[in-house]
Amino acid sequence: GSGKSTIGQAILRLIKKTEGKVSFDSIDLAQLTEKQLKPYRRKIQIIFQDPYSALNPRMTIGEIIREGMNSLKVGPRDKAGQDARIKELLLKVDLEAEHAERYPHEFSGGQRQRIGIARALAVEPELIICDEPTSALDVSVRAQVLKLLSDLQQDYGVSYLFITHDLSIILTIAHEVAVMKEGKIVEQGLVADIMKNPQQAYTQKLLASAPKLVRDHIAGIG
């Protein structure tokens, strides 16, 4: 309810902003026409909270990943080259190459989210908006997906805008954090600085209400 997901959708122009700017590479995306925006569709991708509704049930996994490559003209243009790229991406997210021939309903929630990650990576983005991508997953699967995202960031050099209400996830994956309340950022900075020494009462309240395990983790930050 604080507006986190709304900001992510506004950056991608999935919803229309009412005021302000959306700056990316010093360009205000909100002022671009659809044609001018197209190159940024490749540069900025999104991973949704619900991995099932984000995948077309009538398309195979290979078709889902190929769709973005074709519409944005990224990667190999021939089918054989695309097939090889799709298999490479599936292996990269810890799935099997033969999964390209299957449909979304044949996969678990964690596997579907891995497919969503592969689809985002297929167009070689600079920024991936991760909209609560692990909140619908079991705890053990959540940890696996977070590790995968962290590993992929190292491999591809991609940036994440990670939207979450879970402080433990922030500690696991984020370098900087912005705390939102009622649609406004009330505090932002390096994760270690904000977690160890929050200045705003709202941030202090959030941290005080965190589980003991999270608070112990924060206490151990150097």
C-alpha positions as CSV (number, residue, x, y, z in Angstrom):
1,G,0.0,0.0,0.0
2,S,3.0,2.4,0.1
3,G,3.3,2.7,-3.7
4,K,6.3,0.4,-4.3
5,S,4.8,-1.6,-7.2
6,T,3.2,1.5,-8.7
7,I,6.6,3.1,-9.1
8,G,7.9,0.1,-10.8
9,Q,5.0,0.0,-13.2
10,A,5.3,3.8,-13.9
11,I,8.9,3.4,-14.8
12,L,7.9,0.9,-17.5
13,R,4.9,3.0,-18.5
14,L,2.6,0.2,-17.7
15,I,0.6,2.9,-15.9
16,K,0.6,6.6,-16.6
17,K,2.3,8.9,-14.2
18,T,0.4,11.9,-12.9
19,E,3.4,14.1,-12.1
20,G,7.2,14.0,-11.8
21,K,9.9,12.5,-14.1
22,V,11.2,9.0,-14.8
23,S,14.8,9.5,-15.6
24,F,16.9,6.7,-17.2
25,D,20.3,7.5,-18.8
26,S,19.4,11.2,-18.3
27,I,16.3,10.7,-20.4
28,D,12.7,11.4,-19.1
29,L,10.9,8.2,-20.2
30,A,7.6,9.8,-19.5
31,Q,8.0,12.3,-22.3
32,L,8.8,9.7,-25.0
33,T,6.4,8.5,-27.7
34,E,5.8,4.8,-28.0
35,K,8.2,4.6,-30.9
36,Q,10.9,6.5,-28.9
37,L,10.3,4.3,-25.9
38,K,10.9,1.0,-27.8
39,P,14.7,0.9,-27.2
40,Y,14.1,1.3,-23.5
41,R,11.7,-1.7,-23.5
42,R,14.8,-3.7,-24.1
43,K,17.0,-1.9,-21.6
44,I,14.4,-2.2,-18.8
45,Q,12.6,-5.5,-18.1
46,I,10.3,-6.7,-15.2
47,I,9.8,-9.9,-13.2
48,F,6.3,-10.0,-11.8
49,Q,5.1,-11.2,-8.4
50,D,2.8,-13.9,-9.8
51,P,4.9,-16.0,-12.1
52,Y,1.9,-18.0,-13.5
53,S,-0.3,-15.1,-14.6
54,A,2.8,-13.5,-16.2
55,L,3.2,-16.4,-18.6
56,N,1.0,-17.1,-21.6
57,P,-0.5,-20.6,-20.9
58,R,-0.9,-21.3,-24.7
59,M,2.8,-20.8,-25.5
60,T,5.7,-23.1,-24.8
61,I,8.5,-21.8,-22.7
62,G,10.7,-21.5,-25.8
63,E,8.0,-19.4,-27.5
64,I,7.7,-17.2,-24.5
65,I,11.4,-16.4,-24.4
66,R,11.6,-16.1,-28.2
67,E,8.8,-13.6,-28.3
68,G,10.8,-10.8,-26.6
69,M,13.9,-11.5,-28.7
70,N,11.8,-11.2,-31.9
71,S,9.7,-8.1,-30.9
72,L,12.8,-6.2,-29.7
73,K,15.1,-7.6,-32.3
74,V,17.7,-8.8,-29.8
75,G,20.1,-11.7,-30.3
76,P,20.2,-14.3,-33.1
77,R,17.7,-13.8,-35.9
78,D,17.7,-17.3,-37.2
79,K,15.7,-20.1,-35.4
80,A,18.7,-22.3,-34.8
81,G,20.6,-19.5,-33.2
82,Q,17.6,-18.5,-31.1
83,D,17.0,-22.1,-30.0
84,A,20.6,-22.3,-28.8
85,R,20.2,-19.0,-26.9
86,I,17.0,-20.1,-25.3
87,K,18.6,-23.4,-24.1
88,E,21.6,-21.4,-22.8
89,L,19.2,-19.1,-20.8
90,L,17.2,-22.0,-19.3
91,L,20.4,-23.7,-18.1
92,K,21.6,-20.4,-16.7
93,V,18.5,-20.2,-14.5
94,D,18.9,-23.9,-13.4
95,L,16.3,-25.4,-15.7
96,E,16.7,-28.0,-18.4
97,A,17.2,-27.3,-22.1
98,E,14.2,-29.6,-22.9
99,H,11.9,-27.4,-20.8
100,A,11.7,-25.1,-23.8
101,E,9.1,-27.5,-25.3
102,R,6.8,-27.5,-22.2
103,Y,4.0,-25.3,-21.1
104,P,3.8,-23.1,-18.0
105,H,1.2,-25.3,-16.2
106,E,3.8,-28.1,-16.1
107,F,6.1,-26.2,-13.8
108,S,6.1,-25.3,-10.1
109,G,6.0,-21.7,-8.9
110,G,9.7,-21.5,-8.4
111,Q,10.4,-22.9,-11.8
112,R,7.9,-20.4,-13.4
113,Q,9.7,-17.6,-11.7
114,R,13.0,-18.9,-13.2
115,I,11.3,-18.8,-16.6
116,G,10.3,-15.2,-16.0
117,I,13.9,-14.4,-15.2
118,A,15.2,-16.1,-18.3
119,R,12.6,-14.2,-20.4
120,A,13.8,-10.9,-18.9
121,L,17.5,-11.8,-19.5
122,A,16.8,-12.8,-23.1
123,V,16.8,-9.2,-24.3
124,E,20.0,-8.2,-22.5
125,P,18.5,-5.5,-20.2
126,E,20.5,-3.0,-18.2
127,L,17.8,-2.9,-15.4
128,I,15.4,-5.5,-14.2
129,I,12.5,-4.4,-12.0
130,C,11.8,-7.2,-9.6
131,D,8.3,-6.7,-8.3
132,E,8.1,-8.8,-5.1
133,P,9.3,-11.8,-7.2
134,T,9.7,-14.2,-4.3
135,S,6.7,-13.2,-2.1
136,A,4.5,-16.0,-3.5
137,L,7.2,-18.7,-3.1
138,D,7.9,-21.1,-0.3
139,V,10.8,-20.1,2.0
140,S,13.3,-22.7,0.7
141,V,12.5,-21.8,-3.0
142,R,12.7,-18.1,-2.1
143,A,16.2,-18.5,-0.9
144,Q,17.2,-20.4,-4.1
145,V,15.7,-17.7,-6.4
146,L,17.4,-14.9,-4.4
147,K,20.8,-16.7,-4.8
148,L,20.1,-17.1,-8.5
149,L,19.3,-13.4,-8.9
150,S,22.5,-12.5,-7.0
151,D,24.6,-14.8,-9.2
152,L,23.1,-13.5,-12.4
153,Q,23.8,-9.9,-11.4
154,Q,27.5,-10.9,-11.0
155,D,27.5,-12.7,-14.4
156,Y,25.6,-10.2,-16.5
157,G,26.3,-6.9,-14.6
158,V,22.5,-6.1,-14.6
159,S,21.0,-3.7,-12.1
160,Y,17.9,-4.6,-10.1
161,L,15.1,-2.4,-8.7
162,F,13.9,-4.8,-6.1
163,I,10.5,-4.1,-4.7
164,T,9.8,-5.9,-1.4
165,H,8.3,-5.5,2.0
166,D,10.6,-8.1,3.5
167,L,13.6,-6.7,5.3
168,S,15.5,-10.0,5.2
169,I,15.5,-9.8,1.4
170,I,16.9,-6.3,1.4
171,L,19.7,-7.5,3.6
172,T,20.4,-10.4,1.2
173,I,20.4,-8.7,-2.2
174,A,20.3,-4.9,-2.0
175,H,23.2,-2.4,-2.0
176,E,21.0,0.7,-1.5
177,V,17.5,1.0,-0.1
178,A,14.6,3.5,-0.4
179,V,11.9,3.3,2.3
180,M,8.4,4.3,1.1
181,K,5.3,5.4,3.0
182,E,2.0,6.5,1.4
183,G,3.6,6.9,-2.0
184,K,6.6,8.9,-0.9
185,I,10.2,8.0,-0.2
186,V,10.9,8.9,3.4
187,E,14.5,7.7,3.7
188,Q,17.1,6.3,1.3
189,G,20.8,5.4,1.3
190,L,23.2,2.5,1.6
191,V,21.6,-0.6,3.2
192,A,24.1,-0.8,6.0
193,D,23.6,2.9,6.9
194,I,19.8,2.8,6.9
195,M,19.6,-0.5,8.7
196,K,22.1,0.4,11.4
197,N,21.2,4.0,11.9
198,P,17.7,4.9,10.6
199,Q,16.9,8.6,10.9
200,Q,13.1,8.6,10.2
201,A,10.6,7.4,12.7
202,Y,8.8,5.3,10.1
203,T,12.0,3.4,9.2
204,Q,12.8,2.9,12.9
205,K,9.3,1.5,13.4
206,L,9.7,-0.9,10.5
207,L,13.0,-2.2,11.9
208,A,11.7,-2.5,15.4
209,S,8.8,-4.7,14.2
210,A,11.2,-7.0,12.2
211,P,11.6,-10.6,13.3
212,K,14.5,-11.2,15.8
213,L,16.5,-13.1,13.3
214,V,16.5,-10.0,11.0
215,R,17.3,-7.7,13.9
216,D,20.2,-9.9,14.9
217,H,21.5,-9.8,11.3
218,I,21.3,-6.0,11.3
219,A,23.2,-5.9,14.6
220,G,26.0,-7.9,13.0
221,I,26.5,-5.5,10.1
222,G,30.0,-4.0,10.2
